[in-house]
């Protein structure tokens, strides 16, 4: 077999794999969406996060409506004057009429079956359709009692991998060939189906009279009525857009790179280019006839815009909305959403959306000629060039490795699109689990960028968490003290609630007193019989042991010893008598006289400098360097002398030796602190810790949580980055400072201003534009020194910021 023949064979195989995977994941407007719009009466609904039940709440006519029954739902979708919800588990479908003037919506159950699960709930103007999870058969109902015949179903002979609904018609992507088939009333669906022709589609979303989706090569195409330019897709590269929302005469799409929204169509060219969404990143978007709404990435709140929403506040007071359904099953290799368990209130996990894009870190070259609205597919030679480019990137390890990967893929049953040097594959499941495939990856900043990203090769020493035949005891006993479980149980009074002082990455933390009268903090791993939980506990335990047993720095929490007996995993740390920075700043139940020590700008800048020095040690002086991955105020502890120490290394990784290098790894972290670039691309660098520290600096400045309820205008949750960033840029620093500390004195003003500008640079959306830790330490040292120096002038240009 010649090399060219092998090259061609593997390329065709990769195309087949990509096509198979793309047809498994759906981005339809009504597919596993947690927000929706009912048009005609401008009602917006969402599934509420962080509560025992994932209930539905709606906003209509400046009032909040709690929807009954108060049970958990996994998806909702809306039409003309009504919406429907798919109950968690997929066995029941309930609809509500929103056109009445009553203060509550009356529920009507239209489907119930104890054995057949539904997914892909999609509502048109009056019809409701859903797809069987296992078979792909689609069933439809008429959602409103308006007379006339029942809305037709396409028939049990047809099997679909995606469905969507518009005004009087529904369309789907057929499983066997990925082409579009439409059904229903009128001629609109027939015309859309005719225009799509034999195009192989991976996603599909319908508006009132048009539909858009991604082809198998990642090109966004729109078909149907083009009376207002809603089909005129902007010039774009493959896989540039994701997360579509279509209305009567407009189309909006989320840009994969940064989560920003682009819209086209409407009565005027810029009708939907609202300043409300300028520089705001979104998880997902939905549309009514003449307005759209989106779920913001920074704090999971809802924002609406468009001519149909002009007289109502843009930010809705609905509270935090879950970005995806809470599922009981373990998530696939794309991982769980940050703070997933908290968002589901312990009743499940939110699976992160797999990035359905070709396995390249740098975007594909843009199309050089502008496609017309009627253009169906790129020219064969262009498509072939893109496929070859993809293969060169993916198969850079050689033809043999490519063949082995494909053979292993089919043998193991976990076929997926591998990123370059990344094992986060898209894994189809037998039951096609209901994951949030409609949401764009999480982004936590509202600062715009338009850059490309690259990922360096991951070295084999990056992640050293494997457990060999030797135990943790033998590996680390020479560096730390080994305790028995009975010793630690006695030290904590049998792990009593009175001794509980917090929680860490893999368990609960207790205060204890050892036999030699030393006060310690003891972290006990969760005692769970679930294999997944035990593996997570084991991994976090090993990570902390591997790292802390060799790290010694005055601004890192010290590890004293450990216990490893049967299923028990415990770590023993130095006791930090003044607790976590988070509690002093935010916990009202923990505010006492000692917290007043933090009510000085000098002390807050000192704590910021302590934490920065600890992180600088991890990045620049540890060998190999370490990336913490969960920098937040609750992981910054204060000892008896109010010296700050960075703690909780359960998520930490040994990283690349150069700050310019990166590694491809599944994103983890906490909502409000996680680096948006890391979350979007799964590309981790040391600058991810810089972003988290930047959020902490903003907490010190404002006294507000990373995500907080904005009581000033009652618009629901807001991120501290979103809140403070614009004010700092506008020079309105006094408006955001924590009132408990008060305005800075003459000799403090320059120092506080320097702290603010440093924080602003740290939370830049793109990692390349953030300072490194040495620059941050230099800035904070200078800020602290200003308390003893004469006041002077300061401008952003004087900062020691070297982001490259």
Secondary structure, DSSP 8 states (H G I E B T S, - for coil): --HHHHHHHHHHHHHHHHHHHHHHS---TTSS-SEEEEBTTTEEEEEBSSSSS--EEEEETTEEEE-SS---EEEEEE-BSEEEEEETTSSEEEEEE--S-SSS--EEEEEE-SS--EEEEEE-SSEEEEEETTT--EEEEE-S---SS------TT--EEEEEE-SSEEEEEETTT--EEEEESSSHHHHHHHHHTT--BS--EE-SSEEEEEBTTS-EEEEE--TTSTT---S--TT-EEEEEE-SSEEEEEETTT--EEEEESSSTTTT--GGGTT--EEEEEE-SS-EEEEETTT--EEEESGGGTTS-SB-TT--B-SS-EESS---TT-B-TTHHHHTTTS-EEB-----S-S-SS-----SS---TT--S--HHHHHHHHHHHHHHHTTT-HHHHHHHHHHHHHHT------TT--------TT-----TTS--------------------TTS------SS-HHHHHTTTSEE--HHHHHHHTTTT-GGGEEEE-SSEEEEEEE-TT--EEEEEEE-----HHHHHHHHHHHHHHHHHHTT---TTB--EEEEEEETTEEEEEEE--TT-BHHHHHH-GGG--GGGGGG-SHHHHHHHHHHHHHHHHIIIIISSS-EE-S---GGGEEE-TT--EEE---TT-EE--SSTT--EE------TTTS-HHHHHH-EE-THHHHHHHHHHHHHHHH---SEEE-TTTT--EEEHHHHHHHHHHTT-GGGTS-TTT-S--HHHHHHHHHHHHHHHHHT-SSGGGS--HHHHHHHHHHHHHTTTS------GGGS-----
